[in-house]
Amino acid sequence: MSSLPSSSFPSAPVDVCVVGAGPTGLLLAGDLAAAGVRVVLLEKRVRESNLTRAFAVHARSLEMFDARGLAEKLLDTGLFLSSARLFGGARIDLSRLPSRFPGVLMTPQYEVERVLEERALALGAEFRRGCEVTGLRQDADGVDVDVREEDGAARRLRAAYVVGADGVRSAVRQALGMPFPGKSVLRSVMLADVRLATEPAEVPVAESGAAGFAFLVPFGDGWYRVIAWERGSDLPSDAPVDMENLRSVVHALFGTDYGMGDARWTSRFHSDERQVPRYREGRVFLAGDAAHVHSPAGGMGMNAGLQDSANLGWKLAAVLQGRAGETLLDSYHAERHPVGQMVLRVSHGIIRAALLGSPLARRLRDTAARAATVMPFATARGTGLVSGIGIDYPAPPGAHPMTGRRAPDLPLAETSDGPTRLYEALRAGTHVRVLPRGAKAEPEPGVTTVTRADALPLTLLVRPDGYVAEAVEDTGSSGRPGPGLLRASDAV
Ligand SMILES: Cc1cc2nc3c(=O)[nH]c(=O)nc-3n(C[C@H](O)[C@H](O)[C@H](O)COP(=O)(O)OP(=O)(O)OC[C@H]3O[C@@H](n4cnc5c(N)ncnc54)[C@H](O)[C@@H]3O)c2cc1C
């Protein structure tokens, strides 16, 4: 892993300053560096953390790793699962997700960070550890960022744009005076990484009942993450986790504690549901937990942060390089704020269902969950939202129905050394124009042109983040671009 670079603190203005080297900041810094933008990543931690909060990487995030040539590397670090067992024995089948990755990858958050950090560094992002952002001020041309270095030295950095990816207690958000409205939803949830003498028959597995709720997830290397909440417990977040107490909650819910051994790591957390009203304030943007936070139910926080970054990176690069107007940047809030709202709603629904106190309500919930998981539409809708596969962006009335949709991984016509499918073509980091089979087009600057393998008479312009900017059918119905979606004609 990287150590603190020896170069002096940047004295000349930079294009983008990303604050926070969690998953959100690392993906963004890598995307900006890949696009040729001068990006500085400031992280207050001196060393990388070997603790993990997140462990579930959903299908849409894996598609994004694929579009950067990183999916195989990440898949090698964990366990790919295509089903999960929910409350009351309901089983959710992910194997029919319409994705190259029909399931969920269980891997520690630090592996996600490692893969993204290696890429960002290799692409030339300037990474400075031990640099805590303490304040900022913006004017018409840029942002002054106040930084405290590890030795206490105060520094100032000038950037054209700043992105606060500095987590739930975001200093960037506070410096903007941006409210973070919401409420506390969960207290005293126990976390432990343990070995189990007996493996659960199916993993991941969740149960909730009179005792509380528990969730067991394998990391794939013999260790399991246990997340458990005991009904009525109201201990502070810094109270130590009592392993006997944890075993008894798990036993009460599953009828066994699976021979739970001692923990290599324990913690408690409490969880809030909050979202900022605006993701953009002038030249400053908020992304990831700095912009939205919710309970871990559904495992969507890190995934949503990664997708915030994938949405913002190419837009910042296009504006900085003069390929699009400033207003394109407003589409970051327009597209990602509603997704953040949805994630809060879905996670809230799951946690409410897990916390139900009355036995009758729990029986009804379990029956409803079992019924829903055998209804193809309900399953597809639920898994589509949680996995990110079903998330689309708004398109204007009259636009082709594909506009704003997630582009599927279309097979492409064979060429000697070209990409064989769309997500390989997206690795160029540009828009990709997908022509019907046999069609020809003039080369466009900043656009990679490919030809689809199937016979569908549809031309697509796919954004660098894998969403459809424009769709045109041969039948004459023309696709108009959605709000904030960069059209081919905007590319100079
Ligand atoms: C128990 C638990 C389980 C979870 N499981 C999942 C899951 O399975 N899947 C999922 O998608 N999500 C999950 N989450 C949520 C997930 O961990 C977060 O959403 C994710 O870490 C957010 O990433 P981020 O990069 O936005 O912020 P963070 O990971 O919080 O990173 C922010 C970074 O900014 C740095 N920083 C902070 N302040 C400053 C400053 N002033 N200056 C410089 N640097 C600063 C921090 O040191 C940190 O490195 C879980 C959360 C918990 C608590």
The ligand as a Tripos MOL2 file, in Angstrom:
@<TRIPOS>MOLECULE
LIG
   53    58     1     0     0
SMALL
NO_CHARGES

@<TRIPOS>ATOM
      1 C1        -21.7290   -1.9390   10.1200 C.3       1 LIG1
      2 C2        -21.7910   -1.3500    8.7590 C.ar      1 LIG1
      3 C3        -21.9400   -2.1880    7.6780 C.ar      1 LIG1
      4 C4        -22.0250   -1.6570    6.3990 C.ar      1 LIG1
      5 N1        -22.1790   -2.4900    5.3470 N.ar      1 LIG1
      6 C5        -22.2910   -1.9910    4.1020 C.ar      1 LIG1
      7 C6        -22.3780   -2.8620    2.9800 C.ar      1 LIG1
      8 O1        -22.3590   -4.0780    3.1130 O.2       1 LIG1
      9 N2        -22.4590   -2.3110    1.7360 N.ar      1 LIG1
     10 C7        -22.4660   -0.9550    1.5720 C.ar      1 LIG1
     11 O2        -22.5920   -0.5130    0.4170 O.2       1 LIG1
     12 N3        -22.3210   -0.1020    2.6030 N.ar      1 LIG1
     13 C8        -22.2420   -0.5820    3.8710 C.ar      1 LIG1
     14 N4        -22.0480    0.2660    4.9170 N.ar      1 LIG1
     15 C9        -21.8900    1.7070    4.6690 C.3       1 LIG1
     16 C10       -20.4790    2.0390    4.1570 C.3       1 LIG1
     17 O3        -19.4950    1.5930    5.0670 O.3       1 LIG1
     18 C11       -20.3490    3.5310    3.9220 C.3       1 LIG1
     19 O4        -21.4740    3.9720    3.1820 O.3       1 LIG1
     20 C12       -19.0650    3.8540    3.1400 C.3       1 LIG1
     21 O5        -17.9200    3.6540    3.9200 O.3       1 LIG1
     22 C13       -19.0810    5.3120    2.6770 C.3       1 LIG1
     23 O6        -17.9220    5.5590    1.9400 O.3       1 LIG1
     24 P1        -17.3650    7.0520    1.8080 P.3       1 LIG1
     25 O7        -16.1320    6.9370    0.9930 O.co2     1 LIG1
     26 O8        -18.4500    7.9370    1.3430 O.co2     1 LIG1
     27 O9        -17.0340    7.4870    3.3020 O.3       1 LIG1
     28 P2        -15.9900    6.8350    4.3240 P.3       1 LIG1
     29 O10       -15.7730    5.3990    4.0490 O.co2     1 LIG1
     30 O11       -16.4630    7.2310    5.6790 O.co2     1 LIG1
     31 O12       -14.6270    7.5730    4.0010 O.3       1 LIG1
     32 C14       -14.4250    8.9230    4.3300 C.3       1 LIG1
     33 C15       -12.9360    9.1890    4.3960 C.3       1 LIG1
     34 O13       -12.7400   10.5840    4.6250 O.3       1 LIG1
     35 C16       -11.7080   10.7440    5.5880 C.3       1 LIG1
     36 N5        -11.9370   12.0410    6.2330 N.ar      1 LIG1
     37 C17       -12.8990   12.3750    7.1150 C.ar      1 LIG1
     38 N6        -12.8180   13.6650    7.4500 N.ar      1 LIG1
     39 C18       -11.7500   14.1680    6.7710 C.ar      1 LIG1
     40 C19       -11.1580   15.4600    6.7080 C.ar      1 LIG1
     41 N7        -11.6390   16.4910    7.4100 N.pl3     1 LIG1
     42 N8        -10.0860   15.6320    5.9130 N.ar      1 LIG1
     43 C20        -9.5760   14.5920    5.1860 C.ar      1 LIG1
     44 N9        -10.1050   13.3530    5.2180 N.ar      1 LIG1
     45 C21       -11.1860   13.1450    5.9980 C.ar      1 LIG1
     46 C22       -11.8860    9.5650    6.5190 C.3       1 LIG1
     47 O14       -10.6940    9.2890    7.2440 O.3       1 LIG1
     48 C23       -12.2450    8.4530    5.5470 C.3       1 LIG1
     49 O15       -11.1140    7.7780    5.0600 O.3       1 LIG1
     50 C24       -21.9660   -0.2410    6.2120 C.ar      1 LIG1
     51 C25       -21.8030    0.6010    7.3130 C.ar      1 LIG1
     52 C26       -21.7200    0.0530    8.5770 C.ar      1 LIG1
     53 C27       -21.5530    0.9820    9.7560 C.3       1 LIG1
@<TRIPOS>BOND
     1     1     2 1
     2     2     3 ar
     3     2    52 ar
     4     3     4 ar
     5     4     5 ar
     6     4    50 ar
     7     5     6 ar
     8     6     7 ar
     9     6    13 1
    10     7     8 2
    11     7     9 ar
    12     9    10 ar
    13    10    11 2
    14    10    12 ar
    15    12    13 ar
    16    13    14 ar
    17    14    15 1
    18    14    50 ar
    19    15    16 1
    20    16    17 1
    21    16    18 1
    22    18    19 1
    23    18    20 1
    24    20    21 1
    25    20    22 1
    26    22    23 1
    27    23    24 1
    28    24    25 2
    29    24    26 1
    30    24    27 1
    31    27    28 1
    32    28    29 2
    33    28    30 1
    34    28    31 1
    35    31    32 1
    36    32    33 1
    37    33    34 1
    38    33    48 1
    39    34    35 1
    40    35    36 1
    41    35    46 1
    42    36    37 ar
    43    36    45 ar
    44    37    38 ar
    45    38    39 ar
    46    39    40 ar
    47    39    45 ar
    48    40    41 1
    49    40    42 ar
    50    42    43 ar
    51    43    44 ar
    52    44    45 ar
    53    46    47 1
    54    46    48 1
    55    48    49 1
    56    50    51 ar
    57    51    52 ar
    58    52    53 1
@<TRIPOS>SUBSTRUCTURE
     1 LIG1         1 GROUP 0 **** ****
